[in-house]
Amino acid sequence: MSVMTRRTLLGAIATSPLWLQTAWAQPTHLKISHQFPGGSVAEGDFRDRLCRMFAAETERRTRGKVKFSIYPRSTLMKSEAQIGALAAGRLDMSLVPLSYAAADLPEANIGLMPGLVTSYEQGYAWKSAEIGREFNRILADKGIVILSWIWQAGGMASRARPIVDPEDAAGLKVRGGSHEMDLILKEAGASVVAMPSNEIRGAMQQGRIDAAMTSSSSLISFRLDEVSKSVTTARSGAYWFMLEPLLISKASFDRLTKDQQKTLLAVGADLESFARKSAQMDDASVAALFQGNGGRTIDLTDVSLRKWQDLARTTAWKDYADRNANCARLMALAEKTLA
């Protein structure tokens, strides 16, 4: 390089904006939002732990080129706003129930469709099946990328009588968790009340709802045993299975290098076994938690599970498939995975 060329280059660098000089040296910093109690890598709600494990391992594999800040308990933004913010590029990452996107992205409610997924094996098989590939495509078109597929079974906590069969919900005010879950509750004679899971405890304490469906992990983390008298668990099967993945905004994902994108996807996939084991452990722990606080614990029978599934088939499944062509296609593909 000639002296003139070297001087020209150094002069250009000296007069360039500061951000241009330092851009290559600064790590990418991503914010992860979720609504669950905060903890540590070793202790606490497994969904918060997973976010912290993801952050630590990704930072290690990228040698500090990608860093994270984690905001539990909806401290960064409200629970229902997270998916819209991801799609618009206003939020980097979130671990959030996809059903919260129902208003703007009705296709997402396939992830909390009553009776459609009844086991972890079936749910996790979606990822590599045609239903998973099509679902990923639809989300990407909306500006969202799944990093970790996380399925959770759920149960029903009640302030009064146990809710095992659909008729047990008649006359009660119940939180279902999705539009489709609300449809079967209405058909069963319940009044439905919509709210994110982190508001259930307060609503039950104040008597605004009589019962609530939510994941086993949320039953534990939000200590619903302290405001409920009974719980129907997911230990022997469930009609309430929720897809609550770790997501990244496609806008944030696209700003990463190809190698960094591969790393995020690889770390996310590696953590799916942790998520599955943790969710199943929480299914088993719910019973002990309620019994320890003097509550009543009930497990679903195959007969009860079929009653909820039959009710869903003629209400929620049909309503979802009728929404648009994407929903109809996703429902058809999901039904192929039924045992």
C-alpha positions, 0 to 999 in steps of 0.5 A, a space after each residue: 500500500 502506498 503512503 498516499 493510499 495509507 494516509 487516505 485510508 487513515 484519514 477516512 477512518 479518522 473523519 468517519 462517524 464514531 459508530 462506524 469505527 466501533 461497530 465491528 468491535 461491539 457485541 450484539 446485545 439482545 433483550 429477552 422478555 417473559 412473564 414468569 418469575 425470575 431466578 437463576 440458571 440452577 433454580 426457579 421456573 424452568 422457563 426463566 432458567 431456559 432463557 438464562 441457559 440459552 443466553 449463557 451458552 450462546 454467549 460462550 459459543 459466540 465468544 461474547 459476540 452475542 450477549 443478552 439481557 433477561 427481563 422476567 415478570 413482564 418488566 420489559 413489556 406487558 405479556 400480551 404485547 410481546 408477540 406483536 413487538 417481536 413481529 414488528 421488530 420492537 422486541 428481540 426475543 421472548 418465551 411466550 404462549 403463542 396463543 397470545 397472538 390470536 388477535 393479529 395471528 390467528 394461525 398461532 392458536 394451533 399451539 393451544 388447541 384443546 384435545 389436538 395434542 395429548 402427549 409430549 411425544 406427539 407435540 414434539 414430533 410436530 417440529 420435523 413433520 409437515 405441520 412444523 415446517 408449515 407453521 415455521 413458514 407462516 411465522 417467518 412470514 409474520 416476522 418471527 422465528 422459533 428457536 426452541 420448541 417448548 410444549 407444556 401440559 396443563 391442568 385446571 385449578 379450582 376454588 371449589 369443586 374439581 373440574 374433570 368432565 366438561 359438565 363440571 365447568 357449568 356455571 363457573 367463571 373460568 380462564 381457558 387461555 385461548 379463544 379455542 379453549 374458551 369455545 369449549 368452556 362456553 359449550 360446557 356452560 362456563 363463563 369465560 374470562 380472558 387474562 394472561 397466566 401471571 394475572 390468574 392468582 390475583 383474579 382467583 384471590 379476588 373471586 373474579 374467576 372460579 377456576 383456571 386452566 394453565 400449564 403445570 409450571 404456571 400452577 407451581 410458579 404462581 402458587 395457585 395452590 394457595 388460592 385453590 382447593 382442587 387441581 386436575 393434573 396432567 399426569 395421566 394425560 391432558 387435553 390442554 397442551 400449549 406451545 410456548 416457544 423461545 422466539 426471536 424477531 426475524 428482524 433481530 435474527 437477520 441482523 446476525 451473521 450466518 454463523 451466529 444464526 446457526 449457533 442460536 438455532 443449535 442452542 435452542 434445539 439443544 435445550 428442548 430436551 431440558 424443556 421437555 423433562 422439566 415440563 414433565 417433572 412439573 406435571 408430577 410436582 403439581 399434585 404434591 404441591 396441592 396435597 401439601 397445602 391441603 388441596 384435592 388432586 384429581 387425574 384425568 381418565 381416558 373417558 374424561 379426556 375423550 369427552 373434552 376432545 369430542 367437544 373440541 372437535 365440533 367447536 374449537 377445531 371447526 371454528 379454527 379451520 374456518 378462519 382462513 386458508 392457513 388455519 384450515 391447512 394447519 388443522 388438516 396437517 395437525 390431525 394427521 399427527 393424531 394417535 
